[in-house]
């Protein structure tokens, strides 16, 4: 059976296009493989940063709760207590609660084992809390004379 030259040229052009399309597919697969490897290498960096951000966020939330308790004591003229509920994993002051996720640990510093008290005259019982992740820790320190709340490493 005899084919025309035009039909032969169309068939050759079709094969050339298919060969080029296969090459593009190989390039695409290679690019995706490289992208997946880079993502796998970068993922641990992001999870570490996320843990550090969570530690800082929760530490600031607890410090804010302590400052709010100090302000409540000054405004109400009554002593305000802040306690740590280890079972519920929360820091409590009146109706205010800051929950602590399982990935973090929190402890009262030895000077404040019974909780922290803020008095109406602007003083406090002093002490603080330690908030820890697997890689680092932050301390929240309450000055007994001025009841100021500071975050330290």
Helices and strands as residue ranges (DSSP letters): H 5-76, E 80-85, E 90-93, E 96-99, E 105-108, G 110-112, E 116-118, E 127-132, E 137-142, E 149-152
